[in-house]
Amino acid sequence: MIMHDLLAITLKDLINPEFYINNGGLWVLLFIVFAETGLMVGFFLPGDSLLFVAGIYSEKLVASLPTGGTGLAFVDLMILFIMVSVCGIIGNTVGYWVGYKSGPFLFHRKDNFLFKKRYLYQAKEFYELHGGQAIVFARFLPIIRTFAPIIAGIVAMDRRKFTVYNIVGCLAWVFLMLSAGHYLWRLLLVKFNFDLKQHLEVLVIGIVVITTFPVIYKIFFGKKRQYQGGDPYRQDPPKNE
């Protein structure tokens, strides 16, 4: 029976945020937020649209807790905000740790057809110049947010700096996505009698287009720069005085 249910899940279900909320609820939502950055396989998960839709269903999600909901829309939204933020921060931290542990191996690995060490040097210099901004803004970019903390760990970005921007970026991302879903749904329903729940497919497509456009633009139209860098794990011998 379980196997039959798994086979019945389609690709359309996997990219539909409402599917996760209706079938998995709060705990699946929290796991997905963690997995998107804590597990490299999470890049295909619908992070932005899932949080937006979670904002619409915030009271329902919080009501599934053992203590139940508070009955106050704003308080339930803040409870969800805190829980999701904690999972997102932990996920990024795990991603950084995985990258940091694999960094020495990659920096001492020889180049081959698939692996070029110069890309690590480029990433290292980029994170030295723009690391904080990269961690914050990566939260709002699908796929990029999955690998940003891992690459930050690989190039040994300063841990304190990473932690600060990890927290700032995660809080901003979760707050904006949840609040947008929660209040936009209420506004359209009250002012125009338009229920976003009935048009989630179009809404999800819109969110995906908006959040992925900067990435696509950068790939095809962004200027290419050449970076030079060094091995952050190499211990240079002391100079003779």
N, C-alpha and C positions, 0 to 999 in steps of 0.2 A: 504494500500500500504506500509506504514512504517512498520507495523507488519510483512508483508510478507518478506520485506527486512531483518528484524532482524532475522526471522526464517531461512532465507537463509544463514546466516553467520555460517560457520562451525568451528570446533576446529582448523582445518588447517589454517583458516583465522586468528584466534586469536593469533596464535603463529608465524604468518608471518609478519615481520616488514614492508614489502612493502605494505601490506594491509592497515595499519594505515596511511602510508604516502600518498598513492593514494586516500584514502577515507576520511581521516580526515585532512591531511596536518599538517601545523606547529602547530596549536593550540591543536590538539589531541596529537602530539608529546610532547608538553610542559606539558600537563595535565598528560600524562603517567609518565613522569619523576618525576613530583610532587607526583603522586599517589603511585608510587612504594615504597616510604618511608613515605609519609604523611598519607597514608591510609593503614591500615593493609591488606586490600583486594587486594593490588597491587602486591603481591608477585608472581603472575602468569604472570605478564606482561613481554614482551621481552625487558628488558632494554638495555643490552649490544649490542645485535644484532640490536636493533632499532637505537641506536646511531651510530653504524657502518654504517648502511644503510643510515641514515640521513646525514652522511658525504658525501656519494656519491651524494645525492640529495640536497646538501646544497644550491646551487644556486636557484633551483626550490622552495624550502621551503621559503627562504628569499624573493623571488620575489612575494610571496603571501601576504606580508605585504602591508598596505595601501600606504606606500611610495615606494614600489617596491624594487627590488634589485639594487645593485650598478653597476652590470656589471663586477665587479672585483671578481674573484673567492676567493682570499684570504680574502678580506674584508667581503664578504658574509659569509664565513666560520667563521670569528671572530664574526660577528653579531649573528650568530646562536649559537656559543660557549657561548657568554655572556647571551643570553636569556635562554638557556638550563641550564646553571650553576646556574642562579638565581632561577629557578624553583626547581632544585635539592637541593640547600641550604635551601630554604624555606620548602621543603618537609621534609627534615631531622629535621629541627627545630620544625615543627608541630608534627612529630613522637616523638621527645624528650619531648615536652610539654604534649602530651597524656600520655606518660609513667610516667612523673613526677607527674601528677595529680592522676594517679591510683596507684602510689607507696605506699602511706600510707595504702590504703585499702588492698593491697596484702600482705604487711609485717605484718599486724595485722590479717590476715585471718588464720583460722585454717587449718591444713593439712587435705586432703582427698585423695580419690583414684587417682584423676587426678591432684591435686595440692600439691606440696611438697615445703615448705618454704626453705628448704636447697638449692634448686636450685637458689633461689634469693641470698642467701648468697654467693654461688659459683660465681654467676655473678657479685656480688658487689666486691668481692676480685679480680676477673679477671679484671674488669674495673679500679680498683685502680692501678693494676700493669701494665696493657697493654691497658688501655682505649683509648689513642690517636691512637695507631696502629690499634686497633680494628675498630675504626670509619673510618680511612683512607682505610684500606684494605677491609673492608666490602663492600665498593662501587664497588669493582670488583667481588663480589661473589653474584650470584643470590640467592634470598630468604633471605640470611644472611643480605643483605643491607636493606631489608624491616624491619627487627626486631631489628637490631643493635641500631638505635637511640631510639627506644621505650624502649628497655632494659636499655640503658644508662640513660634514664629518670627515669625508675622505681627504679634503684639503686642509684639515685641522684648523678650521675657523675657531677663534677664541671662544671658549665655552661660556664665559660670562656674557659676552656680547651676544652669542647665539641664544642663550636663555632669555635675555631681556627682550630681544626682538621676536623670539618665538612666542612669548606671552603676549606682547603687544599685538602682533599679527593675528594670533588666534582669537583674542578677545574682540578685536575689530571685525574680523571675518564672521564669527559666530553671531555677534550682536547685530550687524547689518543685515545678514541673511535672515535670521529669525524675525527681527523687527519688521523687515520689509514684507515678509510673508504674512505675519500676524496683522499688521495695521493696514496694509494695502487691501487684504481680503475684507477686513471690516469696513474700510472706507468705501470700497466699490459696492459692497452689499447694502450698506445703509443709504448711500447717496444715489446709487444708480440701480439698485436691486440686481446687481450683476454678481453672480457667485463664481469665484475663481475655481472652486472645487469642480465645477462642471466643465471647465476648459483647461485642465491641467496639462494635457498633451501639448497644446499650443504654447502654454506658458513655459513648459520645460524646454521646448525647442528654442524659444526666445532667449532664455537664460543661457543655454549652451552656446548660442551664436554670439551673445554679448561677451561672455567670459572667455571664449576661445579666439575671438577676433584679434586681440592684441598679440597672441602667440603666433597666429597664422601670418599676421602682418610683419612681425619681426623676422620670421623665418624667410619670407619671400622678398621683403623690401628693406629689411634692416641692413645697416652697413656692417661689413665684416672687418674685424680688427685682429691684428696679430699681437698676441701677448707673449711675454717671456716670464718665466718663473723658475723657482727652485723647488727642491724636495723639502717639504716642511718637516719631514721626519729625519733628515740627515743631520748628523751632529758634526759640524765642522771642527777640525782640530784647532787648538789655540794658536794664535800667531806668535812667532818668535819675536821677542822684544830685543 
